[in-house]
Amino acid sequence: MNSPRIQSGTLAFRKVNLALFAAGFVTFITLYDVQPLLPEFAREFGIRPAWASLPLSAASFTLAVAMLLAGTLSETMGRKPVMLGALLLTSILALLTAFCHSFSSLVALRFAQGLVLAGLPPVAMAYLSEEIDPPTVGTAMGLYISGNAIGGMSGRLFTATVTDFFSWNLALGLVGLISLGLSIYFAFSLPPSANFRRRPFEYRYFFTSVLQQLRDPHLLCLYGISFMVMGSFVTLFNYITFRLLGGAYGLSQTVVSLIFLTYLLGAYCSSTVSRLVNRFGRFLTVRACVATMFAGIVLTLARPLPLVVLGIAVFTCGFFGAHTVASTWVGRHAKTAKAQAASLYLFFYYLGASVAGTVGGFCWAGAGWPGVAGFIGLLLLAALAFTAILARLAAEVEKGPLPARG
């Protein structure tokens, strides 16, 4: 028998939100702390921008692949133990990156970091869908994603500034220390699962649950949207730093890192987009968010710096809104194996970050920022196509089967 779900406004609700906010913060500060350092890696190690993206792309790729198993593993080991193990291990690996003196060792550690980080995002989504009262799960998911946003922003600002004055090694080591402290806070703050039902690990269950989700056309469209929007988001922030540090603007690392303050807008959008869903519905809201991203990338093509920054801010708001709607949609639509459904959503999400984040480097090398913006535009057009398919599927469901003729 299931225990009562956690209600909004209670002490337990606040504890869950703060603990998962901290977990989201650690996830994104350790995953994306290297993003503003890509030009530094290219300079120090004498490599092309596309290869300089590998510390981020390697972690994103292994994170994507390992998350396919992480959801199923949490069905056996429990939600909280898997999340806590992921947080502690990624903090330790972040500390170890401070001692890297070769590009290959840095990529190897980041490869491992992606593997262990896989134990958090899909499991957190499953935990929220199981423990939080359904009418408020969208709000809780938005607050968790806000932690992602603020963690990503803080890591990028912090590492860029420390690197400007000291070194990237010190910056990454300090990120590890901060993450370790927050992981300990998470251990003592998150309430244990009350509605989790342990399931013995079975390979057959793993494969059948994956196939079950991949046969659902609604989920496939949501997975496609996650690939496209995350791929475009990471591509923008990977290579906008190269543009702003270059000859046209010639800004410093610290000044360029201020563009990541736009994550504050993203955090706000992710925590409030549920109101738009309640008013306009999921289809219209996710479509509007992707269209907002498209408007933002068009603005970045302008030459004046204020317009470029405005474009980044608009793009960021659209991204966090789209991600919040789509990720919540997956949890509500999946009827069984919710952790596996969330794992697949995040598999495509981080696969998009890995693949598009590196491909964007070749676009930069070949055509500069217009090439990167054009590539992002194509990804967003594909995301809009997936929203159109979702709308058609919904219309077919509403019509229902045709009556049999007598």
Secondary structure, DSSP 8 states (H G I E B T S, - for coil): -----B-TTSHHHHHHHHHHHHHHHHHHHHHHTTGGGHHHHHHHHT--HHHHTHHHHHHHHHHHHHHHHHHHHHHHH-HHHHHHHHHHHHHHHHHHGGG--SHHHHHHHHHHHHHHHTTSHHHHHHHHHHHB-HHHHHHHHHHHHHHHHHHHHHHHHHHHHHHHHS-HHHHHHHHHHHHHHHHHHHHHHS---SS-------HHHHHHHHHHHHT-HHHHHHHHHHHHHHHHHHHHHHHHHHHHHSTTT---HHHHHGGGGHHHHHHHHHHHHHHHHHHH-HHHHHHHHHHHHHHHHHHTTSSSHHHHHHHHHHHHHHHHHHHHHHHHHHHHH--S-HHHHHHHHHHHHHHHHHHHHHHHHHHHHHHHHHHHHHHHHHHHHHHHHHHHHHHHHHHHHHH-S-----
